[in-house]
């Protein structure tokens, strides 16, 4: 069965090239790839889910898939998420930002820092505790967490040496 891992690594590399994997010249992660259907950017994998879910249900689905609702930390990452949602036909999509614990104190479901603020003008207006991405222009809006809509998940890449 030594042939199977070799085929996996080959497919992994091809998949990374076909999904438009971008890598930083300073990145130390070179031997990683995303599962089929996911898109790679740096050391993360992203997938759009057009299954309509509440914020909590969407986070649960992302956890089952091995990640969280997407956290967005820069403009390029925002563009990738917008592109995935546009390709999936979404107008709005859940991202992992919320202020459900303390109103006005936004945090990502994966625990990373809220270091990229792309709220639309006059937002957040605290009509909701969860945040959606407006796909047309990539801005954030707060929304009632019980609304059902599509979502984007993020996961760390899968490393060849860990299988």
SULGIHU-V555747 format. One record per pair of residues at least 24 apart in sequence whose C-alpha atoms are under 8 Angstrom apart, sorted by the first residue. I is the first residue (numbers start at 1). J is the second residue. If there is no record, write none. Layout:
i/j
I/J
I/J
//
This chain:
i/j
9/160
16/40
31/159
31/160
31/161
32/157
32/158
32/159
32/160
33/157
33/158
33/159
33/160
34/157
34/158
35/158
40/157
41/77
43/156
43/157
44/154
44/155
44/156
44/157
45/154
45/155
45/156
45/157
46/70
46/81
46/152
46/153
46/154
46/155
47/84
47/152
47/153
47/154
48/84
48/85
48/88
48/150
48/151
48/152
48/153
49/88
49/150
49/151
49/152
49/153
50/88
50/90
50/149
50/150
50/151
51/149
51/150
51/151
52/148
52/149
52/150
52/151
53/147
53/148
53/149
53/150
53/151
54/145
54/146
54/147
54/148
54/149
55/94
55/130
55/145
55/146
55/147
55/148
56/145
58/94
58/150
58/151
59/96
59/109
62/153
62/154
66/155
67/153
67/154
67/155
67/156
68/96
68/109
68/110
68/153
68/154
68/155
69/94
69/95
69/96
69/109
69/110
69/151
69/152
69/153
69/154
70/95
70/96
70/152
70/153
70/154
71/95
71/96
71/97
71/108
71/109
71/110
71/112
71/154
72/116
73/114
73/115
73/116
74/115
74/116
75/116
78/138
79/138
81/152
82/133
82/135
82/136
82/138
85/135
85/151
85/152
86/135
90/135
90/150
91/134
91/135
91/136
92/132
92/133
92/134
92/135
92/149
92/150
93/132
93/133
93/134
93/135
93/149
93/150
93/151
93/152
94/131
94/132
94/133
94/149
94/150
94/151
94/152
95/131
95/132
95/133
95/151
95/152
95/153
96/130
96/131
97/130
97/131
97/132
98/129
98/130
98/131
98/142
99/129
99/130
100/129
100/130
103/129
//
